[in-house]
């Protein structure tokens, strides 16, 4: 069951949903609008190897904006820290962003219960598009759980800013 905007607000006040900073005006009927942080990461090589750490370069998005190129993956991040130990978060792009041809995630819209940090955004635009730090880019939804809760304790648990893939850690454990 999805939480309404009023219930999200109630759970934020009860410290059962973590959104920092929280702006009441960003509440929707059943979601919370989150904003784009100011850092992007771009992989340096054209061929990526999941068994190794891949090099990247970091870009600070100027207040005047940054133009995304088509068919390039940019790792961005939410300005807000978001999550919950009680509700499952999922994110999606705002429809206004989708109508500009920007995808904000390719595979990771479902969050883990217990993760309460900045989210990495997998930005991909179908044509040149200017983005700005702090722009409302997506929506976070929260869902009630059924069953025993096991809190997230994975490799991205302390995320701040955009995180590159850490799948290489899976190869070390094999």
MIVEXDREN-396436 format. One record per residue (C-alpha): residue in one letter; residue number from 1; x negated, y, z negated. Coordinates in steps of 0.05 Angstrom, whole numbers, plus 5000, padded with zeros to 4 digits. Each point is the difference from the previous one (the first is absolute). Example, Ala and Ser with C-alpha at 12.3 -4.5 7.8 and 13.67 -1.06 7.14 Angstrom:
<recs>
REC,A,1,4754,4910,4844
REC,S,2,4973,5069,5013
</recs>
This chain:
<recs>
REC,X,1,5000,5000,5000
REC,X,2,4972,5068,5020
REC,X,3,4998,5058,4950
REC,X,4,5036,5064,5016
REC,X,5,4965,5067,4996
REC,X,6,5036,5014,4934
REC,X,7,4976,4933,4972
REC,X,8,4929,5014,5024
REC,X,9,5002,5066,4961
REC,X,10,5027,4964,4939
REC,X,11,4945,4947,5003
REC,X,12,4946,5053,5010
REC,X,13,5025,5035,4937
REC,X,14,4998,4933,4963
REC,X,15,4928,4988,5025
REC,X,16,5022,4937,5036
REC,X,17,4984,5030,5069
REC,X,18,4934,5036,5008
REC,X,19,4998,5058,5050
REC,X,20,4945,5050,4988
REC,X,21,5008,5057,5015
REC,X,22,5076,4995,5000
REC,X,23,5041,5053,5037
REC,X,24,5074,4993,4988
REC,X,25,5016,5033,5068
REC,X,26,4967,4941,5035
REC,X,27,5054,4952,4976
REC,X,28,5047,4973,5053
REC,X,29,5065,4960,4991
REC,X,30,4959,4935,4993
REC,X,31,4926,5017,5007
REC,X,32,4946,5050,4983
REC,X,33,4963,5040,5053
REC,X,34,4925,4995,4992
REC,X,35,4945,5043,5030
REC,X,36,4937,4989,5040
REC,X,37,4934,5007,4962
REC,X,38,4941,5038,5029
REC,X,39,4951,4944,5017
REC,X,40,4998,4954,5061
REC,X,41,4954,4941,5013
REC,X,42,4984,4975,5070
REC,X,43,4961,4936,5014
REC,X,44,4934,5016,5034
REC,X,45,4995,4940,5047
REC,X,46,5047,4977,5054
REC,X,47,4994,4927,4979
REC,X,48,5018,4986,4927
REC,X,49,4980,4937,4963
REC,X,50,5046,4977,4944
REC,X,51,4944,4959,4968
REC,X,52,4957,5063,4989
REC,X,53,5006,5070,4971
REC,X,54,5016,5045,5060
REC,X,55,4967,5068,5005
REC,X,56,5045,5061,5002
REC,X,57,4997,5076,5002
REC,X,58,5040,5045,4955
REC,X,59,5037,5063,5023
REC,X,60,5030,5053,4955
REC,X,61,5064,5026,5033
REC,X,62,4995,5076,5002
REC,X,63,5060,5042,4979
REC,X,64,5005,5021,5073
REC,X,65,5013,4927,5018
REC,X,66,4965,4943,5036
REC,X,67,5019,4970,5067
REC,X,68,5008,4924,5002
REC,X,69,4979,4966,5064
REC,X,70,5043,4946,5031
REC,X,71,4981,4926,4989
REC,X,72,4954,5016,4942
REC,X,73,5011,4973,4930
REC,X,74,4993,5052,4945
REC,X,75,5003,4980,4927
REC,X,76,5033,5055,4961
REC,X,77,5030,5001,4931
REC,X,78,5059,5026,4961
REC,X,79,4989,5063,4960
REC,X,80,5042,4969,4945
REC,X,81,4984,4941,4956
REC,X,82,5062,4955,5002
REC,X,83,5023,4934,4973
REC,X,84,5033,4963,4943
REC,X,85,4993,4942,4952
REC,X,86,5075,4988,5005
REC,X,87,5021,5013,5073
REC,X,88,4971,4978,5067
REC,X,89,4979,5059,5043
REC,X,90,5005,5001,5075
REC,X,91,4982,5056,5047
REC,X,92,5023,5022,5067
REC,X,93,4987,5059,5046
REC,X,94,5048,5058,4998
REC,X,95,5044,4996,5062
REC,X,96,4976,5070,5020
REC,X,97,4928,4973,5002
REC,X,98,5021,4939,5041
REC,X,99,5034,5045,5050
REC,X,100,4931,5032,5011
REC,X,101,4970,4932,5016
REC,X,102,4961,4991,4936
REC,X,103,4997,4933,4964
REC,X,104,4978,5006,4927
REC,X,105,4990,4926,4987
REC,X,106,4988,4941,5045
REC,X,107,5005,4942,4950
REC,X,108,5004,5024,4929
REC,X,109,5068,5031,4985
REC,X,110,5013,4953,4942
REC,X,111,4964,5019,4935
REC,X,112,4984,4957,4941
REC,X,113,5034,5009,4934
REC,X,114,4948,5029,4952
REC,X,115,4962,5040,5052
REC,X,116,5005,5074,4980
REC,X,117,4948,5038,5040
REC,X,118,4993,5037,5066
REC,X,119,5023,4958,5060
REC,X,120,4957,4991,5062
REC,X,121,5037,5019,5063
REC,X,122,4983,4966,5066
REC,X,123,5011,5059,5047
REC,X,124,5009,4986,5074
REC,X,125,5028,5051,5049
REC,X,126,5024,4984,5070
REC,X,127,4976,5068,5026
REC,X,128,4960,5059,4974
REC,X,129,5033,5026,4937
REC,X,130,4979,5053,4950
REC,X,131,5006,4982,4926
REC,X,132,4992,5042,4938
REC,X,133,4979,4984,4929
REC,X,134,5060,5002,4953
REC,X,135,5052,4989,5055
REC,X,136,5058,4955,4982
REC,X,137,4984,4937,5039
REC,X,138,5037,4941,4969
REC,X,139,5051,4974,4951
REC,X,140,4990,4954,4940
REC,X,141,5058,4955,4982
REC,X,142,5006,4959,4936
REC,X,143,5034,4932,4993
REC,X,144,5025,4962,4939
REC,X,145,4965,4934,4988
REC,X,146,5027,4930,4986
REC,X,147,4957,4952,4960
REC,X,148,4938,5005,4957
REC,X,149,4955,5059,5017
REC,X,150,4926,4990,5012
REC,X,151,4964,5066,5007
REC,X,152,4952,5014,5057
REC,X,153,4927,4992,4983
REC,X,154,4968,4995,5069
REC,X,155,4941,5030,5036
REC,X,156,5034,5068,5014
REC,X,157,5026,5010,4928
REC,X,158,4958,5063,4987
REC,X,159,5011,5033,5067
REC,X,160,4987,5075,5007
REC,X,161,5003,5027,5070
REC,X,162,5002,4957,5062
REC,X,163,4973,4930,4992
REC,X,164,4966,4962,5056
REC,X,165,5014,4926,5007
REC,X,166,4970,4956,4946
REC,X,167,5019,4935,5034
REC,X,168,4925,4983,5001
REC,X,169,5007,4983,4926
REC,X,170,5045,4942,5020
REC,X,171,4943,4970,5041
REC,X,172,4953,5002,4940
REC,X,173,5048,4956,4960
REC,X,174,5006,4946,5053
</recs>
